[in-house]
Amino acid sequence: MPVKRILFLGEICAEKGRQAIIKKLASLREIYKPSFIIANGENAAGGFGITPRLAEELFQAGINCITTGDHFLDRREAENFFNSESRLLRPANYPDGVCGRGYCLYEVDNYHIGVINLLGRVFLKLVDCPFQTVAKVIELVKPITNTIIVDFHAEATAEKVAMGWFLDGKVSAVLGTHTHIQTADEKILPNGTAYISDVGMCGPFASVIGMRTDLSLKRMLYSIPVRLQPAKEDVHICGVTVDLDTETGKATKIQRIDVPVTEEK
């Protein structure tokens, strides 16, 4: 049974998250030996959005595909880059006419891997139905490959769980992003789809989901507008590895990773 391993990294949060990836990705590649690396980069630029320069830095570090979410256009200078760069995805269920692409096929050692990016609708932006959208995209991808990875960027756990069951047996993995908190519910569903509600983040754990605790608490305690800023301490790299049977496209194993990144003195 030929097997390929995917490394999927959680949301890269601001400068400290980017630095951690640049510093540690080579060693992670050596340890886990992935054939393909995906990372969610929607918070790479100061915690909000991504820029062409920062995306290029992450590609040069070894990431093969960057997914995003509801913050994908927080940095307007990225708009043209989303149109021109096939390795950078935005959610597929944005309406027609929005820049960029929501899925792509990548060739790895004469083998194709499909990546689909989706945005949930519960507590988030009003976009097209992610369930109906992904069903249509799968029909486009399936004739080329049965290895399909879905980044479902969603707030509500129930919506993510529902997507896992909806896609069980239709895709290789449904990997949740958005909350920045890694969940412990990774599993292989009955028909061979790997699932986890949230892969976590690559960023500072001494924070409120990547942002400074003092500013986050001020906003919550006093209900006043407070401009959040990225935290800097206790940086971790979180994600999952997924092992795939390349003949069937089914997942055989999913494993969480959580790697502390020590600061150089």
C-alpha positions in Angstrom: 0.0 0.0 0.0 1.8 3.2 -1.2 1.4 5.9 1.5 2.0 9.7 1.3 2.1 11.9 4.4 0.6 15.4 4.5 1.7 17.9 7.1 -1.0 20.5 7.8 0.0 23.4 10.1 -2.5 25.6 12.0 -3.0 29.3 11.5 0.3 31.2 11.4 -0.2 34.0 13.8 1.8 37.2 13.1 5.6 37.6 13.3 6.3 35.1 16.0 4.3 32.4 14.1 6.1 33.2 10.9 9.5 33.1 12.6 8.7 29.8 14.2 7.9 28.2 10.8 11.0 29.6 9.2 13.1 28.4 12.1 11.6 24.9 12.5 10.1 23.7 9.3 13.2 22.1 8.0 13.5 20.0 11.2 9.8 19.2 11.1 10.3 17.9 7.6 13.2 15.7 8.8 11.1 14.3 11.7 7.8 13.7 10.0 9.0 13.3 6.3 5.9 14.8 4.7 5.4 14.7 0.9 3.3 17.9 1.0 3.0 20.7 3.5 -0.1 22.9 3.9 -0.5 25.8 6.3 -3.3 28.3 7.0 -1.8 31.8 6.7 -4.8 34.1 7.1 -3.3 35.7 10.3 0.3 35.9 9.1 0.4 39.7 8.7 0.2 41.1 12.2 -2.6 38.7 13.1 -4.9 39.9 10.3 -4.5 38.8 6.7 -1.5 38.0 4.6 0.7 40.0 2.1 2.5 38.8 -1.0 5.9 39.3 0.7 4.9 37.2 3.7 3.4 34.5 1.5 6.6 34.3 -0.5 8.6 33.9 2.8 6.5 31.0 3.8 6.7 29.3 0.4 10.5 29.7 0.5 10.5 28.1 4.0 9.0 25.0 2.4 5.2 25.4 2.6 3.6 24.0 -0.6 0.1 25.5 -0.2 -1.3 28.3 2.0 -5.0 28.3 2.9 -6.9 31.2 4.5 -10.3 32.1 5.9 -12.5 35.1 6.6 -9.5 37.5 7.0 -8.0 36.6 3.6 -8.4 40.1 2.2 -7.7 42.1 5.3 -4.5 43.3 3.5 -5.8 44.7 0.2 -2.3 44.6 -1.4 -2.8 40.8 -1.5 -5.8 40.9 -3.9 -3.8 40.6 -7.2 -1.6 38.0 -5.6 -4.6 35.8 -4.9 -5.4 35.9 -8.6 -1.9 35.1 -9.8 -0.5 32.6 -7.2 -2.0 29.1 -7.4 -0.4 28.0 -4.1 -2.5 30.6 -2.2 -6.1 29.8 -1.6 -9.2 31.6 -0.3 -12.4 29.9 0.7 -14.2 28.4 -2.3 -17.7 29.4 -1.1 -17.2 33.1 -1.6 -19.5 34.4 -4.4 -18.4 34.5 -8.0 -16.4 37.6 -8.8 -14.2 37.5 -5.7 -10.5 37.4 -6.4 -8.5 34.2 -6.1 -9.4 30.5 -6.2 -10.9 28.2 -3.6 -9.2 24.9 -4.6 -6.3 23.7 -6.6 -4.5 20.5 -7.7 -0.8 20.0 -7.0 1.5 17.5 -8.4 3.9 15.6 -6.1 6.1 12.9 -7.5 3.7 12.3 -10.4 0.8 12.1 -8.0 -1.9 14.8 -7.7 -3.2 16.2 -4.4 -6.3 18.4 -4.3 -6.7 21.1 -1.6 -10.1 22.7 -1.0 -10.5 25.7 1.2 -14.0 26.4 2.8 -15.5 29.0 5.2 -18.2 28.1 7.7 -21.4 30.2 8.0 -22.3 29.9 11.7 -21.2 33.1 13.5 -19.1 34.2 10.4 -19.6 36.0 7.2 -22.6 35.3 4.9 -21.2 33.3 2.1 -22.4 30.5 -0.1 -23.3 27.2 1.5 -20.0 25.3 2.2 -21.7 22.0 1.9 -23.2 22.5 -1.5 -20.0 24.3 -2.7 -17.7 21.5 -1.7 -19.9 18.9 -3.3 -19.6 20.7 -6.6 -15.8 21.2 -6.3 -15.3 17.5 -5.5 -17.0 16.6 -8.8 -14.3 18.7 -10.6 -11.4 17.3 -8.7 -12.3 13.6 -8.5 -11.6 12.7 -12.1 -8.0 13.8 -11.5 -7.3 12.5 -8.0 -9.0 10.8 -5.1 -6.6 12.5 -2.6 -8.4 15.6 -1.4 -7.6 17.7 1.7 -10.2 20.1 3.0 -9.4 23.1 5.3 -12.8 24.0 6.8 -12.3 27.4 8.4 -15.3 27.6 10.8 -16.3 28.9 14.2 -18.9 26.4 15.3 -17.7 22.9 16.3 -21.1 21.5 15.3 -20.7 22.8 11.8 -17.2 21.3 11.5 -18.4 17.9 12.8 -21.3 17.9 10.4 -18.9 18.6 7.5 -16.8 15.7 8.6 -19.7 13.3 8.4 -20.9 14.9 5.1 -17.6 14.3 3.5 -16.7 10.9 5.0 -15.5 8.7 2.2 -15.6 11.6 -0.3 -12.3 13.3 0.7 -9.1 12.2 2.4 -9.3 14.7 5.3 -11.4 17.4 6.8 -9.2 19.6 9.0 -10.7 22.4 11.0 -9.2 25.8 11.4 -10.1 29.3 12.8 -10.4 28.9 16.6 -6.6 28.7 17.1 -7.1 26.1 19.9 -6.1 22.5 19.0 -8.8 19.9 19.8 -8.2 16.3 20.8 -10.9 14.7 18.7 -8.7 13.5 15.8 -10.1 10.3 14.2 -10.5 8.3 11.1 -14.2 8.3 10.2 -15.9 5.0 9.2 -15.4 5.5 5.4 -11.7 6.6 5.6 -11.7 10.4 6.1 -9.4 11.8 8.7 -11.0 14.5 10.9 -10.2 17.0 13.5 -12.3 20.0 14.7 -9.3 22.3 14.9 -5.6 21.8 14.2 -4.6 24.8 16.4 -2.2 27.6 15.6 1.4 28.4 15.1 2.0 31.3 17.4 2.2 32.5 21.0 0.4 30.4 23.6 0.8 33.1 26.4 -2.1 35.0 24.7 -5.8 35.1 23.9 -5.7 33.1 20.7 -2.5 34.8 19.6 -3.3 38.4 20.8 -1.9 40.2 23.9 -3.8 39.2 27.0 -4.0 42.7 28.5 -5.6 44.1 25.4 -8.0 41.2 25.0 -9.1 41.5 28.7 -9.6 45.2 28.4 -11.9 44.7 25.5 -13.9 42.0 27.3 -14.0 43.7 30.7 -15.1 47.1 29.5 -16.9 46.5 26.2 -14.9 49.3 24.5 -13.1 49.2 21.2 -9.5 48.1 21.8 -7.0 47.5 19.0 -5.5 44.1 19.5 -1.8 43.4 19.0 0.0 40.1 18.6 1.5 38.4 21.7 5.1 37.2 21.6 5.7 34.6 24.3 5.5 30.8 24.6 5.4 30.1 20.8 4.3 26.7 19.6 3.8 25.1 16.2 0.6 23.1 16.1 -0.9 20.9 13.3 -1.5 17.4 12.2 0.1 14.8 10.0 -2.2 12.6 7.9 -1.1 9.4 6.2 -2.9 8.6 3.0 -3.3 5.4 0.9 -2.5 6.8 -2.5 -4.5 4.1 -4.3 -7.7 4.7 -2.5 -7.3 8.3 -1.2 -8.4 7.1 2.2 -6.6 8.2 5.4 -4.8 5.5 7.4 -3.6 7.7 10.3 -4.0 11.2 11.7 -1.6 12.5 14.5 -1.6 15.8 16.3 1.6 17.7 16.7 2.4 20.5 19.2 6.1 21.7 19.1 7.3 24.3 21.5 9.7 26.8 19.9 12.4 28.0 22.3 13.7 31.5 22.0 17.4 31.9 21.2 19.1 33.8 24.0 
